[in-house]
Amino acid sequence: MSKITLLFLNIFFLTVFPVPSQEKDTIREEKLYKSILKGENLLTAMEYKECLELCQYNIKESLKLHNDYYTTISYNTIAGVYEVLKETDKALYYYNKALHHAQKSRNDKTMNWIYNNLGNIYLFDKKNADKGIELYIKSLQLSEKIKDTTEINYTRLNLGWAYFCKEEYEKGFSEIEFVKKHPKFSADADSQLILNTLYGIYYSHIKDIKKADYYFDKAIRIGEQNDKSLELAETYNQYSTHLFSIGNYKQAYLISEKEKILQKAIFTSTKLRNAQMACASFEIDEFKREIDKIESENKVHEQNLMMSRIIVVLAIVIMVFLLLLLFSLYRNIKFRKKINAYLTSENVELAEAKNRAEESSILKSQFISTISHELRTPLYGVIGMTNIIREEHPELEDNPHFKSLQFSSTHLLKLINEILLINKIEDKKATRKFTAFQLSDEINTIKDSLDYIAHRNKNEIRIEIDPDIPESLIGDKIMLSQVLVNLTSNALKFTTNGQVCLIVDLIGIDNGYCTMRFKVMDTGCGIDIQDQKKIFDKFVQINRKEEDYQGTGLGLSIVKALLDAQGSEIILESNKNVGSVFIFTLRFEIDNAITYPTAHKQLNINVLYQYKVLIVEDNKINQMVTRKILEKKQCECVLAESGAEAVALLETETFDVVLMDINMPVMNGFETTRLIRSKGITTPVIALTAFDKNQIVEEVYASGMDGIIIKPFEPEKLFSMIEELTHKKNAD
């Protein structure tokens, strides 16, 4: 078959861009430009031997000048010579060389042409229509990118012919129909001849004989009037095939004879050109070796240049970092002096500040919430980084320093949560959640979680549960867990080489409710009588030993506050150096349905179906921690450091879920989510924040978010919520 080849466009390469000027380029480049233009003219004049010899010089010069654009043109010219002479493999070799340098120069137009020429080779010479279509599509994408109507139409003509070769006639027809709608493009003889031939092929296929004859006749007239021997030979071939298929054998024979005459003339011309080519072939291998050597030297040069740039950039970065560090030190010293002066002044005014202390209690709740948030945010990074290090370096699992780091971060989180909890209780903001649970399971879970403290102080934890207590209960199990954990951990801290007993006795059952007595007993150091009255006060610490105990003194005050809210009283019985007993009673509803909790059902979260997750977070460390957690489950993560960046990404890409930080500058998480929803984007959004949940829950859902996860968090909780929300969205 014939083709719309872009060999003539090689000359066009030089007309698209301006000639180098003496003001910007060297005399050497101007000389090379003229030589390249001469090579193109030799190709057009079919002087192939001289063309090849000149192109060898052009390539050497353009490589030495590191001019990828000129190198592209020169390689393309050589490939064009071999394509005309049917040296297909050599043509492919040089077209690929041209493509390599076109890609280096990032020139979309030249890449478009070369992809088209490669497609011609594979379709018409290699008879590989699939590969040809693949290359034509790449060419089409580039021509559409640069909005070049002429190139779009040329490529679509070739695509149409490729689809006809695969007998995908409707696809091919849509391509030539597209071209027909641009009469300005199809006005030249080449385009008209090919376009009408393709229409003839199509209508012959669908058995519309009248239209097929019309288009074949029109194509033949154009070819004969404009001396288009190569294209006309193919049109004769297609027309004779059509005539034979409809039984017009005489006319088919006559047209076939015309094709043979043309093919003979073309063949004779080709043999002559092949003879010319043989004269130059002896120099090609040596030429390749020289070019490979120059390209290798250029590659080393480029690598050295890149290394130099990296070193310069690194030097600048280090200098900037040092300057910032010096500036920060200066600011810190200045700030410290200012603080010292302020503290000196405050010591003088301490007596007066006492009288104003009562007024500051109004701001306490807001202050605690803010501080807790500011602590939780970096703590999320610390705990997350610790977990990442543990998983990536299992050899550190038994390292005492690493264990210390894990314990310290977990302990700090516990202290923050205790401060928040006592603040909630005092402000009557603590919520109660009633669920079904099994008492024995909850107590054994508490025991397992405290085994580390027991082992550290060489203690034994003993559990005794009255067998008459119903198996399943309904109540606030979170409150019960907080009370028992605080009492048991407190007992373990102040007991060494001893025993801590957690005993639950049944007091009675009435009207579907079960009343139980809980005892936490230890054989520790005991509490003096004078200290027993204040042991439940906030921040009180009795018999504290700096070397083996750390805490806030809030544990027992939290226990008392939680039990007071339940209408229960805690009783303390203790003797110095004998031990202590904490006693309280609670009443729970009996779960007659025996419905066990389903909150911990196993989910298939080992691989989250390779979800694509957008993480909106301005803190670099938190970005990394969250990304690492998700990537372990084979999620694809995309980061956005601001609300505006998140909105832009959601407008151009599709995500399965968005993890949204609340506290961000310029546009916070609530504002960002409202903007996302206003644009009709329904991707599930989960608030991933260090704020207290009760403080923001109403605004979270009002803004259009779908869930809340409080940092730091258990990864499984996040995975479960992602799984739930994505399944819900897909079901909708």
Legacy VTK file of the C-alpha trace (Angstrom):
# vtk DataFile Version 3.0
C-alpha trace
ASCII
DATASET POLYDATA
POINTS 732 float
0.000 0.000 0.000
0.946 3.626 -0.392
1.335 5.995 2.497
1.395 9.618 3.572
5.097 9.735 4.337
6.574 12.726 6.074
9.928 12.597 4.322
9.061 15.876 2.628
8.565 17.294 6.085
12.262 16.877 6.746
12.710 20.034 4.717
9.867 21.574 6.664
11.923 20.999 9.837
14.082 23.914 8.811
11.229 26.251 7.946
9.411 25.897 11.239
12.228 27.438 13.269
14.238 30.566 12.468
17.719 30.461 11.008
20.357 30.985 13.702
21.428 34.607 13.915
24.964 35.862 14.365
23.862 37.577 17.537
22.849 34.335 19.261
24.749 31.513 17.548
28.239 30.865 16.335
29.503 30.945 12.747
30.014 27.210 13.099
26.304 26.690 13.748
25.361 28.812 10.741
27.639 26.731 8.548
26.052 23.550 9.912
22.560 24.920 9.254
23.393 25.521 5.594
24.939 22.067 5.305
21.801 20.435 6.751
19.640 22.368 4.289
21.869 21.170 1.442
21.471 17.565 2.626
17.696 17.936 2.492
17.925 19.285 -1.052
20.100 16.321 -2.093
17.484 13.937 -0.700
14.751 15.695 -2.672
16.909 15.516 -5.822
17.476 11.743 -5.241
21.259 12.258 -4.977
21.497 9.649 -2.236
25.242 8.996 -2.185
26.119 12.684 -1.814
23.269 13.107 0.679
24.592 10.333 2.939
28.161 11.638 2.823
27.026 15.142 3.763
24.760 13.846 6.558
27.711 12.038 8.140
29.485 15.381 8.463
26.301 17.086 9.708
25.750 14.534 12.476
29.344 14.724 13.701
29.182 18.520 13.855
25.765 18.685 15.539
26.869 16.157 18.186
30.028 18.145 18.892
27.903 21.296 19.245
25.451 19.400 21.525
22.624 20.566 19.253
19.947 17.866 19.559
17.611 19.613 17.122
20.157 19.565 14.265
21.122 15.989 15.176
17.460 14.973 14.908
17.147 16.476 11.418
20.343 14.803 10.168
19.406 11.347 11.444
15.917 11.755 9.985
17.416 12.562 6.566
19.589 9.425 6.593
16.568 7.342 7.629
14.599 8.868 4.763
17.243 7.745 2.248
17.135 4.156 3.497
13.337 4.149 3.570
13.167 5.148 -0.109
15.718 2.444 -0.964
13.711 -0.163 1.004
16.563 -0.686 3.485
13.962 -1.061 6.236
16.180 -2.103 9.156
18.645 0.706 8.536
15.788 3.182 8.196
14.384 2.030 11.557
17.801 2.340 13.185
18.246 5.969 12.118
14.631 6.960 12.781
15.063 5.702 16.345
18.288 7.691 16.628
16.388 10.768 15.450
13.597 10.074 17.963
16.104 9.807 20.816
17.509 13.268 20.124
14.057 14.748 19.493
13.033 13.534 22.945
16.175 15.031 24.452
15.330 18.383 22.884
11.685 18.003 24.032
10.474 19.105 20.613
6.894 17.845 20.233
6.665 18.712 16.541
9.725 16.733 15.470
8.700 13.809 17.680
5.294 13.880 15.980
6.866 13.584 12.521
9.276 10.820 13.485
6.563 8.735 15.149
4.557 9.049 11.912
7.537 7.931 9.790
8.171 4.976 12.117
4.502 4.038 11.799
4.887 4.026 8.001
7.830 1.621 8.222
5.958 -0.847 10.436
2.680 -0.668 8.510
3.841 -0.661 4.896
7.259 -2.369 5.037
7.122 -4.603 8.132
3.403 -5.372 7.571
2.795 -4.917 11.310
-0.458 -2.943 11.447
-0.756 -3.080 15.250
2.678 -1.517 15.777
1.958 1.015 13.057
-1.293 2.055 14.752
0.478 2.357 18.096
3.040 4.756 16.597
0.422 6.727 14.637
-1.561 7.261 17.832
1.550 8.653 19.553
2.051 10.961 16.591
-1.616 12.013 16.709
-1.427 12.793 20.427
1.545 15.081 19.866
-0.027 16.843 16.879
-3.207 17.413 18.907
-1.107 18.706 21.791
0.520 21.349 19.586
-2.821 21.927 17.778
-1.351 21.451 14.296
-4.323 20.735 12.007
-2.163 19.688 9.046
-0.254 17.079 11.041
-3.474 15.809 12.625
-4.977 15.144 9.205
-1.862 13.483 7.742
-1.682 11.121 10.694
-5.407 10.342 10.550
-5.063 9.370 6.863
-2.345 6.884 7.798
-4.452 5.624 10.715
-7.373 5.088 8.352
-5.208 3.009 6.013
-3.827 1.019 8.966
-7.333 0.161 10.160
-8.270 -0.929 6.624
-5.220 -3.240 6.633
-6.619 -4.836 9.810
-10.063 -5.014 8.170
-11.438 -2.673 10.843
-13.247 -0.656 8.218
-15.554 1.390 10.437
-12.637 2.695 12.491
-10.792 3.558 9.302
-13.877 5.235 7.836
-14.229 7.517 10.898
-10.632 8.672 10.372
-11.052 9.566 6.683
-14.391 11.237 7.433
-12.538 13.442 9.920
-10.038 14.432 7.202
-12.806 15.136 4.676
-14.198 17.814 7.021
-11.005 19.850 6.476
-11.115 20.710 2.733
-8.248 23.187 3.047
-5.917 20.385 4.108
-7.108 17.860 1.539
-6.744 20.268 -1.401
-3.251 19.091 -2.430
-2.866 16.257 -4.944
-1.215 13.756 -2.549
-3.965 14.101 0.042
-6.758 14.000 -2.561
-5.345 10.887 -4.243
-4.940 8.965 -0.959
-8.270 10.156 0.466
-10.257 9.120 -2.625
-8.454 5.776 -2.805
-9.397 5.080 0.820
-13.030 5.981 0.117
-12.957 3.609 -2.850
-11.605 0.781 -0.636
-14.283 1.422 1.989
-17.236 1.515 -0.422
-15.914 -1.566 -2.209
-15.927 -3.348 1.156
-19.565 -2.417 1.897
-20.566 -3.362 -1.690
-21.577 0.169 -2.725
-20.249 -0.312 -6.277
-21.369 3.032 -7.629
-19.567 5.049 -4.946
-16.510 2.797 -5.076
-16.171 3.323 -8.849
-16.651 7.060 -8.406
-13.883 7.457 -5.833
-11.425 5.140 -7.602
-11.951 7.026 -10.891
-11.445 10.338 -9.119
-8.226 9.126 -7.458
-6.853 7.832 -10.784
-7.558 11.144 -12.537
-5.706 13.054 -9.799
-2.722 10.678 -9.969
-2.459 10.790 -13.755
-2.811 14.586 -13.897
-0.123 15.152 -11.231
2.329 12.349 -12.181
1.983 10.499 -8.828
3.381 7.169 -10.017
3.946 5.475 -6.647
0.536 6.366 -5.200
-1.209 5.750 -8.546
0.231 2.223 -8.741
-1.384 1.390 -5.402
-4.684 2.948 -6.508
-4.591 0.780 -9.679
-3.961 -2.257 -7.475
-6.905 -1.496 -5.178
-9.200 -0.651 -8.109
-8.380 -3.854 -10.006
-9.085 -5.828 -6.810
-12.453 -4.082 -6.561
-13.327 -4.762 -10.219
-12.364 -8.405 -9.870
-14.571 -8.746 -6.750
-17.649 -7.503 -8.678
-16.987 -9.747 -11.705
-15.744 -7.067 -14.124
-12.762 -9.186 -15.109
-11.919 -7.456 -18.371
-11.666 -4.009 -16.810
-9.818 -5.497 -13.823
-7.237 -6.962 -16.214
-6.736 -3.654 -18.013
-6.234 -1.743 -14.757
-3.874 -4.465 -13.500
-1.765 -4.069 -16.632
-1.501 -0.341 -15.999
-0.292 -1.087 -12.473
2.386 -3.479 -13.791
3.695 -0.845 -16.195
3.985 1.697 -13.366
5.558 -0.831 -10.976
8.139 -1.752 -13.611
9.082 1.886 -14.028
9.318 2.352 -10.250
11.368 -0.840 -9.893
13.825 0.271 -12.583
14.256 3.611 -10.794
14.720 1.881 -7.464
17.432 -0.404 -8.857
19.303 2.652 -10.040
19.091 4.224 -6.614
20.216 0.956 -4.985
23.288 1.002 -7.212
24.052 4.509 -5.983
23.601 3.344 -2.435
26.123 0.551 -2.817
28.829 3.142 -3.556
28.446 4.651 -0.107
27.823 1.522 1.986
31.482 0.817 2.688
31.739 3.911 4.921
28.667 3.266 7.079
30.238 0.948 9.688
33.132 3.324 10.289
30.642 6.204 10.485
28.640 4.349 13.155
31.768 3.790 15.237
32.689 7.467 15.063
29.165 8.549 15.998
29.025 6.073 18.910
32.312 7.465 20.193
31.095 11.071 19.986
27.797 10.178 21.677
29.657 8.362 24.472
31.820 11.428 25.026
28.702 13.628 25.048
27.067 11.357 27.611
30.092 11.614 29.919
30.075 15.377 29.421
26.379 15.579 30.309
26.916 13.446 33.420
29.787 15.664 34.552
27.687 18.752 33.906
24.802 17.315 35.908
27.135 16.414 38.778
28.520 19.943 38.795
25.014 21.357 38.948
24.115 19.053 41.821
27.220 20.099 43.752
26.421 23.783 43.210
22.808 23.302 44.303
23.880 21.337 47.379
26.388 24.021 48.288
23.697 26.692 48.010
21.266 24.619 50.082
23.868 24.041 52.787
24.755 27.727 52.884
21.101 28.724 53.135
20.572 26.146 55.870
23.561 27.455 57.836
22.339 31.030 57.480
18.892 30.031 58.692
20.453 28.144 61.578
22.527 31.163 62.589
19.485 33.400 62.324
17.477 30.957 64.433
20.206 30.859 67.091
20.286 34.643 67.164
16.509 34.790 67.528
16.566 32.179 70.292
19.240 34.024 72.257
17.339 37.267 71.891
14.083 35.574 72.876
15.714 33.902 75.892
16.982 37.233 77.168
13.531 38.679 76.749
11.941 35.747 78.607
14.456 35.994 81.451
13.670 39.672 81.844
9.974 38.868 81.755
10.305 36.140 84.407
12.249 38.464 86.684
9.496 40.999 86.393
6.805 38.355 86.927
8.385 37.166 90.172
7.888 40.648 91.588
4.227 40.633 90.568
3.519 37.083 91.795
1.585 38.241 94.842
-0.790 40.329 92.720
-1.180 37.480 90.198
-2.627 35.304 92.990
-5.704 37.504 93.177
-6.278 37.161 89.448
-5.886 33.364 89.381
-9.625 32.743 89.678
-10.289 34.680 86.472
-7.945 32.450 84.465
-10.030 29.322 85.188
-12.510 30.426 82.489
-9.816 29.926 79.841
-8.664 26.581 81.224
-10.742 24.293 79.027
-9.815 26.051 75.798
-6.178 26.160 76.818
-6.033 22.437 77.604
-7.703 21.515 74.321
-5.314 23.708 72.330
-2.207 22.458 74.114
-3.349 18.845 73.794
-3.828 19.343 70.050
-0.403 20.932 69.662
1.146 18.035 71.595
-0.767 15.320 69.781
0.313 16.586 66.365
4.089 16.064 66.851
3.387 13.019 69.025
1.605 11.418 66.076
4.827 11.864 64.157
6.943 10.411 66.979
4.738 7.347 67.503
4.332 6.837 63.765
8.064 7.112 63.104
8.751 4.697 65.985
6.361 2.131 64.499
7.905 2.576 61.043
11.422 2.058 62.445
10.237 -1.037 64.328
8.730 -2.573 61.201
11.609 -1.669 58.889
14.277 -2.646 61.427
12.981 -5.656 63.421
16.476 -6.123 64.823
15.779 -3.119 67.112
12.793 -4.857 68.755
14.833 -5.832 71.837
17.039 -2.751 71.918
16.636 -1.098 75.363
16.948 2.425 73.943
14.319 1.726 71.308
12.006 0.186 73.907
12.515 3.280 76.018
11.522 5.479 73.076
8.382 3.414 72.455
7.391 3.463 76.112
8.033 7.204 76.468
5.912 8.147 73.440
3.070 5.844 74.509
3.295 7.147 78.054
3.176 10.753 76.855
0.040 9.998 74.827
-1.538 8.440 77.917
-0.779 11.563 79.954
-2.313 13.831 77.299
-5.434 11.680 77.161
-5.712 11.755 80.948
-5.550 15.553 80.984
-8.233 15.746 78.293
-10.439 13.222 80.079
-10.347 14.961 83.453
-11.084 18.256 81.719
-14.094 16.704 79.932
-15.427 15.207 83.142
-15.182 18.499 85.012
-16.903 20.355 82.159
-19.537 17.600 81.981
-18.650 16.993 78.327
-17.736 13.330 78.725
-20.041 11.169 76.605
-21.306 7.705 77.507
-21.679 4.952 74.956
-23.638 1.824 75.836
-22.710 -1.363 73.995
-22.971 -5.099 74.564
-19.810 -6.745 75.906
-18.493 -9.783 77.721
-17.048 -8.879 81.108
-14.490 -11.697 81.149
-13.155 -10.670 77.711
-12.780 -7.024 78.738
-10.961 -7.864 81.976
-8.616 -10.316 80.259
-7.828 -7.666 77.640
-6.924 -5.250 80.454
-4.706 -7.900 82.051
-2.885 -8.541 78.756
-2.288 -4.828 78.210
-0.726 -4.445 81.672
1.476 -7.547 81.586
4.437 -5.366 80.576
4.242 -3.297 83.801
3.679 -6.446 85.870
6.721 -8.131 84.352
8.870 -5.050 84.897
8.142 -5.006 88.662
8.062 -8.827 88.932
4.391 -8.903 89.896
1.595 -11.370 89.236
-1.873 -10.327 88.074
-4.689 -12.597 89.291
-8.270 -12.448 87.983
-11.326 -13.757 89.883
-14.789 -13.364 88.329
-17.934 -14.694 90.005
-19.270 -17.479 87.738
-22.870 -16.395 88.474
-22.355 -13.090 86.665
-24.222 -13.146 83.302
-22.005 -13.772 80.291
-23.058 -10.689 78.294
-23.842 -7.210 79.642
-24.859 -3.836 78.234
-23.225 -0.648 79.495
-20.404 1.856 79.178
-17.517 -0.570 78.750
-15.080 2.243 77.869
-15.711 3.861 81.259
-15.261 0.495 83.020
-12.022 -0.140 81.146
-10.648 3.317 82.074
-11.432 2.759 85.766
-9.930 -0.741 85.927
-6.833 0.164 83.884
-6.060 3.163 86.110
-6.561 1.225 89.349
-4.666 -1.889 88.207
-1.749 -0.018 86.627
-1.487 2.160 89.742
-1.354 -0.952 91.934
1.341 -2.524 89.722
3.501 0.620 89.852
3.580 0.646 93.656
4.021 -3.112 94.086
7.275 -5.027 93.657
7.688 -8.815 93.793
4.043 -9.094 94.795
0.543 -9.726 93.571
-2.309 -7.629 92.216
-5.792 -9.155 92.254
-8.800 -7.979 90.252
-11.937 -9.520 91.815
-15.536 -9.175 90.601
-18.384 -10.438 92.826
-22.093 -10.605 92.047
-24.210 -8.615 94.490
-27.583 -9.294 92.923
-29.809 -9.393 89.832
-33.128 -7.541 89.600
-35.383 -6.320 86.761
-32.881 -7.291 84.089
-29.956 -5.511 85.751
-26.860 -6.962 87.389
-25.082 -5.256 90.302
-21.411 -6.167 90.869
-18.671 -5.306 93.326
-15.192 -4.702 91.896
-12.034 -4.992 93.992
-8.474 -4.159 93.012
-6.078 -5.493 95.674
-2.303 -5.238 95.849
0.499 -6.256 98.232
2.434 -3.048 97.696
3.732 -0.287 99.932
0.308 0.895 101.103
-0.832 4.471 101.796
-0.491 6.425 105.042
-3.752 7.367 106.743
-2.987 11.102 106.452
-2.513 10.692 102.686
-5.653 8.646 102.031
-7.907 11.716 102.140
-6.044 13.497 99.346
-5.122 10.509 97.163
-8.069 11.210 94.834
-7.188 14.890 94.359
-5.767 16.019 91.030
-1.985 16.008 90.518
-1.350 14.430 93.925
1.489 11.883 93.981
2.206 9.896 97.139
5.552 8.170 97.753
6.815 9.086 94.318
10.204 7.661 93.333
11.853 9.531 90.500
13.898 6.547 89.387
11.044 4.151 88.724
7.768 6.073 88.379
6.425 8.830 86.243
2.900 10.164 86.009
0.620 13.160 86.279
-1.199 12.248 89.475
-4.473 12.209 87.526
-5.194 8.465 87.451
-7.120 8.162 90.719
-8.857 11.525 90.296
-10.106 10.292 86.889
-11.334 7.067 88.515
-13.257 8.997 91.172
-14.753 11.412 88.629
-15.883 8.575 86.327
-17.478 6.639 89.174
-19.138 9.790 90.554
-20.726 10.280 87.129
-22.107 6.706 87.407
-23.477 7.367 90.898
-20.932 5.019 92.442
-18.513 5.584 95.318
-14.946 4.335 95.530
-13.714 3.014 98.862
-10.046 2.767 99.853
-8.686 0.357 102.474
-4.925 0.539 102.950
-2.210 -0.197 105.516
1.371 0.985 105.273
3.723 -1.758 103.987
0.798 -4.225 103.740
-1.112 -3.168 100.641
-4.252 -1.446 99.410
-7.775 -2.372 98.291
-9.941 -0.179 96.054
-13.646 -1.129 96.037
-16.585 0.142 93.994
-19.924 -1.134 92.705
-21.515 -0.789 89.272
-24.835 -1.781 87.750
-25.151 -3.078 84.174
-28.081 -4.214 82.059
-28.148 -7.918 81.213
-27.949 -8.679 77.486
-30.593 -11.392 77.143
-30.160 -11.499 73.350
-26.530 -12.577 73.852
-25.439 -10.312 71.002
-21.717 -10.076 71.074
-19.910 -6.979 69.858
-19.111 -6.872 66.178
-16.813 -3.866 66.290
-13.793 -6.101 65.941
-14.976 -8.232 63.048
-12.189 -9.265 60.756
-11.935 -7.138 57.650
-9.938 -7.946 54.579
-7.606 -4.983 55.032
-4.319 -6.723 54.252
-4.538 -5.047 50.863
-6.943 -2.109 50.556
-7.609 -2.977 46.888
-4.750 -0.586 45.979
-6.843 2.465 46.808
-5.682 5.879 45.648
-5.624 8.169 48.705
-5.185 11.963 48.798
-3.428 13.057 52.037
-4.081 16.727 52.814
-1.545 17.652 55.512
0.794 20.629 55.953
3.127 18.876 58.433
5.965 17.081 56.582
6.546 14.436 59.290
2.840 13.648 59.590
2.670 13.375 55.791
5.404 10.772 55.827
3.903 8.781 58.739
0.409 8.648 57.218
1.824 7.769 53.795
3.957 4.964 55.245
0.964 3.506 57.120
-1.118 3.425 53.918
1.650 2.244 51.604
2.059 -0.862 53.770
-1.414 -1.781 52.554
-0.401 -1.071 48.935
-2.336 2.177 48.735
-1.230 4.801 46.218
-0.722 8.067 48.115
-0.755 11.608 46.737
0.234 14.520 49.008
-1.302 17.984 49.161
0.203 20.561 51.526
-2.746 22.963 51.439
-6.471 23.069 50.873
-6.071 24.849 47.543
-3.672 22.173 46.276
-6.099 19.437 47.382
-9.009 21.023 45.493
-6.872 21.372 42.351
-5.866 17.699 42.509
-9.453 16.523 43.027
-10.552 18.495 39.956
-8.038 16.704 37.729
-7.613 13.270 39.317
-9.857 10.580 40.824
-9.265 9.367 44.393
-10.951 6.679 46.485
-10.720 8.653 49.732
-9.334 11.939 51.116
-7.596 12.195 54.520
-8.087 15.824 55.594
-6.146 17.655 58.301
-8.229 20.321 60.061
-5.660 22.811 61.339
-4.057 24.209 58.146
-3.067 27.788 57.261
-4.964 29.946 54.726
-7.798 27.425 54.205
-8.538 24.920 56.978
-9.954 21.424 56.539
-13.583 22.505 57.010
-13.337 25.261 54.389
-11.523 22.943 51.989
-14.191 20.238 52.316
-17.023 22.735 51.779
-15.308 23.933 48.595
-14.829 20.325 47.419
-18.511 19.519 47.957
-19.592 22.756 46.247
-17.829 21.514 43.103
-19.890 18.317 43.109
-16.978 16.079 44.151
-18.348 13.151 46.208
-15.082 11.439 47.173
-15.286 10.308 50.858
-13.413 12.711 53.172
-12.094 11.568 56.568
-10.973 14.176 59.106
-7.511 13.119 60.333
-6.856 15.501 63.220
-5.374 15.910 66.687
-8.378 17.946 67.932
-10.620 16.412 70.563
-13.462 14.614 68.780
-16.281 16.170 70.823
-14.920 19.623 70.080
-15.252 19.322 66.293
-17.734 16.515 65.549
-20.637 18.806 64.613
-18.591 20.974 62.264
-16.955 17.900 60.699
-20.247 16.502 59.448
-21.714 19.949 58.716
-18.806 20.677 56.353
-19.507 17.508 54.341
-16.892 15.158 55.807
-17.762 11.474 56.219
-15.802 10.436 59.320
-13.269 11.369 62.014
-10.012 9.710 63.085
-8.132 11.257 66.032
-4.316 11.281 65.880
-2.440 9.286 67.064
-4.589 6.316 66.017
-4.507 2.570 65.535
-3.899 1.912 61.797
-6.597 -0.793 61.742
-9.186 1.803 62.754
-8.249 3.962 59.756
-8.203 0.972 57.385
-11.651 -0.128 58.563
-13.132 3.340 58.034
-11.592 3.623 54.543
-12.966 0.188 53.650
-16.420 1.063 55.004
-16.695 4.452 53.266
-15.395 3.257 49.885
-17.737 0.256 49.904
-20.637 2.536 50.830
-19.771 4.953 47.962
-19.437 2.109 45.461
-22.771 0.649 46.601
-24.462 4.023 46.060
LINES 1 733
732 0 1 2 3 4 5 6 7 8 9 10 11 12 13 14 15 16 17 18 19 20 21 22 23 24 25 26 27 28 29 30 31 32 33 34 35 36 37 38 39 40 41 42 43 44 45 46 47 48 49 50 51 52 53 54 55 56 57 58 59 60 61 62 63 64 65 66 67 68 69 70 71 72 73 74 75 76 77 78 79 80 81 82 83 84 85 86 87 88 89 90 91 92 93 94 95 96 97 98 99 100 101 102 103 104 105 106 107 108 109 110 111 112 113 114 115 116 117 118 119 120 121 122 123 124 125 126 127 128 129 130 131 132 133 134 135 136 137 138 139 140 141 142 143 144 145 146 147 148 149 150 151 152 153 154 155 156 157 158 159 160 161 162 163 164 165 166 167 168 169 170 171 172 173 174 175 176 177 178 179 180 181 182 183 184 185 186 187 188 189 190 191 192 193 194 195 196 197 198 199 200 201 202 203 204 205 206 207 208 209 210 211 212 213 214 215 216 217 218 219 220 221 222 223 224 225 226 227 228 229 230 231 232 233 234 235 236 237 238 239 240 241 242 243 244 245 246 247 248 249 250 251 252 253 254 255 256 257 258 259 260 261 262 263 264 265 266 267 268 269 270 271 272 273 274 275 276 277 278 279 280 281 282 283 284 285 286 287 288 289 290 291 292 293 294 295 296 297 298 299 300 301 302 303 304 305 306 307 308 309 310 311 312 313 314 315 316 317 318 319 320 321 322 323 324 325 326 327 328 329 330 331 332 333 334 335 336 337 338 339 340 341 342 343 344 345 346 347 348 349 350 351 352 353 354 355 356 357 358 359 360 361 362 363 364 365 366 367 368 369 370 371 372 373 374 375 376 377 378 379 380 381 382 383 384 385 386 387 388 389 390 391 392 393 394 395 396 397 398 399 400 401 402 403 404 405 406 407 408 409 410 411 412 413 414 415 416 417 418 419 420 421 422 423 424 425 426 427 428 429 430 431 432 433 434 435 436 437 438 439 440 441 442 443 444 445 446 447 448 449 450 451 452 453 454 455 456 457 458 459 460 461 462 463 464 465 466 467 468 469 470 471 472 473 474 475 476 477 478 479 480 481 482 483 484 485 486 487 488 489 490 491 492 493 494 495 496 497 498 499 500 501 502 503 504 505 506 507 508 509 510 511 512 513 514 515 516 517 518 519 520 521 522 523 524 525 526 527 528 529 530 531 532 533 534 535 536 537 538 539 540 541 542 543 544 545 546 547 548 549 550 551 552 553 554 555 556 557 558 559 560 561 562 563 564 565 566 567 568 569 570 571 572 573 574 575 576 577 578 579 580 581 582 583 584 585 586 587 588 589 590 591 592 593 594 595 596 597 598 599 600 601 602 603 604 605 606 607 608 609 610 611 612 613 614 615 616 617 618 619 620 621 622 623 624 625 626 627 628 629 630 631 632 633 634 635 636 637 638 639 640 641 642 643 644 645 646 647 648 649 650 651 652 653 654 655 656 657 658 659 660 661 662 663 664 665 666 667 668 669 670 671 672 673 674 675 676 677 678 679 680 681 682 683 684 685 686 687 688 689 690 691 692 693 694 695 696 697 698 699 700 701 702 703 704 705 706 707 708 709 710 711 712 713 714 715 716 717 718 719 720 721 722 723 724 725 726 727 728 729 730 731
